[in-house]
Amino acid sequence: MMAAVRHKDSKPEMTLRSALHRRGLRYRLHAKDLPGRPDVVLRPYRIAVFVDGDFWHGNAWRLRGLGKLEDLFPTRTEWWCSKIRRTMERDAQVTTQLNDAGWRVFRVWESEVLADPEAVASQVELLVRERR
């Protein structure tokens, strides 16, 4: 199952990139030299954008209206929760590393991008304006 998960060029990521491009924002993808390999990198403004998957990054239980992460997994609960929490911890570490290096980190859930890509693109554009 996990091997089938797309690590880049997912539908939410492509949707956001398209919205950013329409606004005239130019970017690089998956910068290997930055911690966490951000999905979208606006180097002149030192902005790193991550489109986090709801399931793998720990938001799916909220979307489904559950009380806590454990409620999402009826079997192998401890293994799955440990896996998701490690991802969340890694996300926090990457964000800290980038912030410490002078980067502005923007994290967005895939569900937010799919619900309103233009609103998310507007938020990124606002960050660019602040950094100009």
Buried (B, 14 or more C-beta within 10 A) or exposed (E): EEEEEEEEEBEBBBBBBEBBEEEEBEBEEBBEEBBBBBBBBBEEBBBBBBBBBBBBBBBBBBEEEEEEBEEBBEEEEEEBBEBBEEBBEEBEEBBEBBEEEEBBBBBBBBBBBBEEBEEBBEEBBEBBEEEE
